[in-house]
Amino acid sequence: MKNLILAVVLTCLSGAVLAATPVTAENAQQLQKIGVVSSQASTLNDFEQSIAADAKQQGASGYRITSVTVNNHVYGTANLYK
């Protein structure tokens, strides 16, 4: 049982380390902008998860959402940083 719990914790930590994370405006000034992505989803949570996945796929360590429009769906853009 202890091994199972340890395996779950390590799996979660390794995914968190590799995942792109949101950055503040202040932190973004210290990082190199490497691109822009856009996405759409049915909820704000799904939208942010999509942006984070796109950022990770493009090798970014962080992202800053720059625009969001909510009507029948959520659409927005984000800057990617390394």
C-alpha positions as CSV (number, residue, x, y, z in Angstrom):
1,M,0.0,0.0,0.0
2,K,2.8,2.4,0.8
3,N,4.4,1.7,-2.5
4,L,1.2,2.5,-4.3
5,I,0.8,5.8,-2.5
6,L,4.4,6.7,-3.3
7,A,4.0,5.8,-6.9
8,V,0.9,8.0,-7.2
9,V,2.6,11.0,-5.5
10,L,5.7,10.7,-7.7
11,T,3.6,10.5,-10.8
12,C,1.7,13.6,-9.8
13,L,4.9,15.5,-9.0
14,S,6.6,14.5,-12.2
15,G,3.7,15.7,-14.3
16,A,3.6,19.0,-12.4
17,V,7.3,19.6,-12.9
18,L,7.0,19.1,-16.7
19,A,3.7,21.1,-17.1
20,A,3.6,24.7,-18.2
21,T,2.3,27.0,-15.5
22,P,0.6,30.4,-15.5
23,V,2.9,33.4,-15.0
24,T,2.1,36.8,-13.6
25,A,2.7,40.0,-15.6
26,E,5.8,40.7,-13.5
27,N,7.2,37.3,-14.0
28,A,6.5,37.4,-17.8
29,Q,8.9,40.5,-18.1
30,Q,11.7,38.3,-16.8
31,L,11.0,35.4,-19.3
32,Q,11.5,35.0,-23.1
33,K,8.3,35.1,-25.1
34,I,8.4,32.1,-27.5
35,G,4.9,32.3,-29.1
36,V,1.2,32.8,-28.9
37,V,-1.6,30.2,-28.8
38,S,-5.4,30.3,-29.1
39,S,-8.0,27.9,-28.0
40,Q,-11.7,27.4,-27.4
41,A,-13.6,25.2,-25.0
42,S,-17.0,24.9,-23.3
43,T,-15.8,26.0,-19.8
44,L,-13.1,28.3,-18.4
45,N,-11.4,25.4,-16.7
46,D,-11.3,23.4,-20.0
47,F,-10.0,26.5,-21.8
48,E,-7.1,26.9,-19.3
49,Q,-6.3,23.2,-19.5
50,S,-6.2,23.4,-23.3
51,I,-3.8,26.4,-23.1
52,A,-1.6,24.6,-20.6
53,A,-1.5,21.5,-22.9
54,D,-0.6,23.6,-26.0
55,A,2.1,25.4,-24.0
56,K,3.6,22.2,-22.9
57,Q,3.5,20.7,-26.4
58,Q,5.4,23.8,-27.7
59,G,8.0,23.5,-25.0
60,A,7.0,26.5,-22.9
61,S,7.6,26.6,-19.2
62,G,4.8,29.1,-18.6
63,Y,1.9,30.9,-20.2
64,R,0.0,34.1,-19.6
65,I,-3.7,34.3,-20.8
66,T,-4.1,37.6,-22.6
67,S,-7.7,37.5,-23.8
68,V,-10.9,35.6,-23.0
69,T,-14.3,35.9,-24.5
70,V,-17.3,34.0,-23.1
71,N,-20.5,33.6,-25.0
72,N,-21.8,30.1,-25.8
73,H,-18.2,28.9,-25.5
74,V,-14.9,30.2,-24.2
75,Y,-12.3,31.5,-26.7
76,G,-9.0,33.2,-25.9
77,T,-5.3,33.6,-26.5
78,A,-2.1,33.3,-24.4
79,N,1.5,34.2,-24.7
80,L,4.0,31.4,-24.2
81,Y,7.3,31.8,-22.2
82,K,10.5,30.0,-21.5
